[in-house]
Structure formats: C-alpha cells, structure tokens
Amino acid sequence: MSIQKELESLIKNDVLVEIEDYIDELFEVIASKKETDETKEELENMQEMKADFEAILEDIEKGELDDEEAQEIYDEIIDMIEGEEEEE
C-alpha cells in the first residue's frame, strides 16, 4: 500500500473519527449550557483541525501530495496518537 493510501486510511478511519467524536462531546457541553470560553475555543480549534485534515484528503485525491510530504504527515499523526496513549 502506498504511503498516500496509508495516510488516507489513517485520517479517514482514525483521526477524523476521533475529531468528530470530540466535537460532538463539545457540542453536548455547549447544549447543556455548561460551556466556558475555553470550551468554545476548543470547539473552534477542533473544527479548524477537521478542515485541515479534510484538505489533506482532498490533496491526496487530487494527487497533489508527494510521498515525502505524505510520510511526514503520517509520522506526525502517529507521534500524536502515541503521545495521547502515553498520557492515558
């Protein structure tokens, strides 16, 4: 499997799922009227992050992401995931 396909799979099946779940949790906090300024800011940041990952997927689909860039992004995501697992 090419690095672009691996990156695409990682983003679609792991990253975006996690981001969307977290966004849903933030919306639940806001809906319960228990939000803070930090909650609203976090929601905004997560929505921006989701848009960034969706843009990466578009670049992959258009063939605008080379192997080197794809590998760097893939490695960064794996490092981020492993860092979260260590915190738990």
NUKOLMAR-223419 format. One line per field, with one value per residue (C-alpha): y, z, x. Coordinates in nm, 4 decimals, decimal comma. Layout:
yy = (Y	...)
zz = (Z	...)
xx = (X	...)
! end
This chain:
yy = (0,0000	0,3425	0,5956	0,8175	0,5347	0,4593	0,8268	0,8483	0,5429	0,6736	1,0093	0,8659	0,5737	0,7132	1,0844	1,2205	0,9730	1,0907	1,4585	1,4194	1,2353	1,5101	1,7818	1,6007	1,5984	1,9716	2,0390	1,8387	2,0553	2,3689	2,2368	2,1718	2,5394	2,4415	2,5739	2,8088	3,0329	2,7517	2,5075	2,7407	2,7976	2,4230	2,3645	2,6237	2,4653	2,1175	2,2401	2,4017	2,0831	1,8787	2,1149	2,0815	1,7024	1,7167	1,9422	1,6820	1,4183	1,6427	1,6843	1,3067	1,2564	1,5181	1,3645	1,6859	1,5218	1,3539	1,0552	1,2670	1,5030	1,2122	1,0320	1,3427	1,3948	1,0233	1,0227	1,3342	1,1767	0,8533	1,0541	1,2476	0,9264	0,7613	1,0746	1,0600	0,6920	0,7612	1,0278	0,7827)
zz = (0,0000	-0,0913	0,1812	0,0407	0,0792	0,4304	0,5235	0,3710	0,5660	0,8912	0,8523	0,7494	0,9905	1,2982	1,3031	1,1675	1,3737	1,6914	1,5998	1,5158	1,8430	2,0378	1,8510	1,9419	2,3080	2,2954	2,1383	2,4205	2,6781	2,4969	2,4667	2,8411	2,8957	3,0899	2,8381	2,9145	2,6871	2,6756	2,5529	2,2721	2,1775	2,1826	1,9555	1,7117	1,7162	1,6557	1,3656	1,2115	1,2630	1,0971	0,7985	0,7762	0,7655	0,5080	0,2951	0,3195	0,1955	-0,0976	-0,1818	-0,1758	-0,4042	-0,6485	-0,6447	-0,5067	-0,2131	-0,2832	-0,0928	0,1209	0,2363	0,2970	0,5055	0,7166	0,7872	0,8581	1,1034	1,2797	1,3221	1,4583	1,7041	1,8134	1,8656	2,0583	2,2751	2,3651	2,4524	2,6851	2,8678	2,9424)
xx = (0,0000	0,1361	0,2059	-0,0702	-0,3239	-0,1974	-0,2260	-0,5731	-0,6857	-0,5362	-0,7093	-1,0476	-1,0622	-0,8893	-0,8188	-1,1469	-1,3491	-1,1750	-1,2115	-1,5811	-1,6458	-1,4713	-1,6628	-1,9865	-1,8818	-1,8089	-2,1497	-2,3119	-2,1345	-2,2488	-2,6056	-2,6138	-2,5250	-2,2120	-1,9629	-1,6785	-1,4775	-1,2219	-1,4884	-1,5888	-1,2254	-1,1568	-1,4579	-1,3290	-0,9814	-1,1225	-1,3346	-1,0257	-0,8253	-1,1012	-1,0970	-0,7171	-0,7367	-1,0163	-0,7926	-0,5146	-0,7605	-0,8503	-0,4806	-0,4360	-0,7366	-0,6049	-0,2559	-0,1066	0,0731	0,4059	0,5454	0,7774	0,5020	0,2654	0,5279	0,5949	0,2243	0,1754	0,4679	0,3360	-0,0074	0,1421	0,3557	0,0459	-0,1524	0,1301	0,1668	-0,2027	-0,1770	0,1169	-0,0860	-0,3688)
! end
